[in-house]
Every structure is written in structure tokens, then in C-alpha cells.
Amino acid sequence: MSDIMPLLNVRLREWREDDAPVVLRAFQAPDMRTQAPWPVVTLKDAGGWIASWEGVGHAFAITEEGDDGERVVGNVAVTRIDDHRNGWVSYWVVPEARGRGIAVAGTRLLAKWAFEERGLFRLELGHRTNNPASCRVAVKAGFLAEGIERGRLCYEGVRYDVERHARLATDDYP
């Protein structure tokens, strides 16, 4: 897939095998350790994470152009695409690049691609209610809150409520 239209200095592109060091570094952050389907603790694990996207959805590296060239700063993906043209969105940003709107820009670009190129109608996402930063990303990317799913997730024996958000292709948002 060719690069998706830039928004500010952020672009989306396919993940590459040589991006494994970024993936490894990202999953070493304490808040990211439980976000992969298996522990990502070696470069081989990170390469496996990149390869695991084949055939299960569309994951894109979020890149930022800087003085030193392009660098990968995050991930945005759409999975669980169904016959009703719905998809599930997820995103993350490496710790050193957080707080600058990168996740918002990447999620907006993903939504544009999913609606215009992939033909989806509804995109959904969820975040733990104790993660206000993720909620801000969802809202700024045009995803409206739809409700709380009580006790939806369980990490290390602790249950977490999840707030669900959605964005429709017909919503008037960038």
C-alpha cells in the first residue's frame, strides 16, 4: 500500500521487519506490557508481532518526519472487520512521543482510509475508564462515546470498565 495522505507531519505506512526495535521499545513501557497477545520481550517477539498482522486486519506504523528523517512513533489498526462493514480500532504511541497529538492524527488518517479506501461504515474502539488520555484521543479523532461496558477487561485478576466509542462514515468530522 502506498503512503496515506499526510496530516501535519504524521503519515501511515505498512509495518516493516526493520521496525522491530521500535515495537520492542514500545512494549517495554509499563502501560503497554499487557497490550500485546503475548509478551514482547525480544526482537524476535517484536518481529512476530509485526508478522502477526498478516491477514487479520490492517495495521499501520505511524511515522513522523523530523530533522533526522522518518521515524516510527506509533501504531494504528483496524481489525474485526465484519459483514456489516464495521471494524475495531486500536492505537498506541511510543512513550517519548506521547502528548503531541500523534495518536489523534494517526487515528483520523486511519478512519479516512477505512471509510474511503476500505469501504467501512462504522468504526468502534474501547478504552479502560481509568485511561483518560485514550479517551481524549478517541474524542478528538471524532469517535462519540456510546456507553460503559462494566467489568469488560481483566488484567492480573483486576476487572476494568471500558468506555466504547464509535465513528460512522456519515459523521461530519475530519
N, C-alpha and C positions, 0 to 999 in steps of 0.2 A: 504494500500500500504506500502511496506517496504521502509525503508530509501533509498534515491537515493545516488549513489556513491559520496563520499566526494570530494570536490575540496578545497584544502588548509584546513582550519578549519571550512568550511561552509558546511552545509547539508540542504537538503529539507526534510520536513515531512508533513504529514497531519496536519491541524489545529485541536486543541483540545479545548473543552469547557473551560478548565482551563487556556487557553491563553488569555481569555477576558481582563484581566488587561493590557496586552501589547497592544492589539488593541485599547483599550480606550486611553491609553497614546499616542499612535501614532497619533490618530485622533484629539488630542488636540493641536498638532503643528499647527501654523497658516497656513502653506502651505498645510496642509492635510485636513483642515476642510471641503473643498468643494469636496474632492475626494471620499467620500462615497455617496451612493444613498440616504441617509438620515443622519441627524445629529447623530453622535456617541458621546453622552454626559454622558451616564451612562453605568455601567457594563452590564445591560440588553441589551442596544443598541449594545454593543460590541459583546455580545453572539449572538445576532441576525445577526450581520454582518458575524460571523463565520458560523452560520447555513445557511445563505442565499446562500452559495456556492453550496449547495447540488443540483446536477442535472443541474447546469448552466455552468459548466466548471471545471477546475482543479486549485485549489488554494493551495499553499504550504507555510507553515511557513518556513522562512529562519532561521536556527539556527546556532549558533556559539558555539564551545566548548571552555570554558575558565577554569581558575583555580577553579571557583565556580560551574562548571558543564555546562550543556547545557542551553543556554538562547535564546529566540526568539528575532531576531533583524530586521525582515522584512517580506515581503510578495512578492511572485511572482506568477503570474497566467496566464493561457491561457483560453480564452473564445471565444465565437462566432465561434466555430468550424463549418465549413460548409461542404457541399458535395464535395467540391473541395480539401479537406484536408488542408484548411487554418485555421489559428487561430490568435486571437488578444492577445498580451502580455501586461501585466501591472506589475508594481513593485513599492514597496516603502520600505524605511528603516527608522527605528526609528531615531529621530534626534541625539541621543547620539552615534550612531554607523555609522553615515554618513562619507564619505570621506576616507574610508578604503578599497574600492573595493568590499564590500559585495553585493551590487546590481548587479555588473558585474558578480561576481561568481554565484550568485543565478540565474541570467538570463541565463548564459551559461548552468548551470545544467538543468534549465527548457527546454531550446532548445534541449539539448541532449535527455532528457526524451521525449519531444514532437515528435521528429523525430524518435527515436529508439523504444520507447515503445508505443506511441500513433499512430505512422504512419503518422504524418502530413508532408506536403511538404513545406508549406510556413507559416512563422510567421511574423506578422506585429505588429507595435507599433507606437504610435504617442506621441509627447510631444509639449507643448507650445514653441514657438520660444524664449520666454523670460526665458526659463529654461535650461541654458547651462549644468547644472550638469546631467540632464536626457539625454541630447544629448550625453554627454561623455559616460554614461552607455551604451546606445544603440550601439554606435560605437565600444567601447571596447568589447562588447558582440557579435560582428560580424554582426550587423544589418546595412546594407547600406542605406544611405539617398536616398529617391526616389522623394522628392518634398515637396512643401509647399501647404497646404490647407488654403487658406485665410479666415479669419473670421470663422473658424470651431467651436470654442467653445465660450460660453458666460457665464461669471460668474459675478453676481451682475451688470448686464447691460453693461459690458465691453466685447467686442469681442476680441478673441485671434487667431492668426495664429498658425497652427500646422504643424510641420515637420513630415512627415511619413517616417518610416524606415522599411526594411524587410530583412529577412534572409531565405534562401532556404536550404532544406535538402542537396542539392548538392553543396552548398558553401563550400569552403575549409577553415574552421575556427574551432578553438577548441570548 
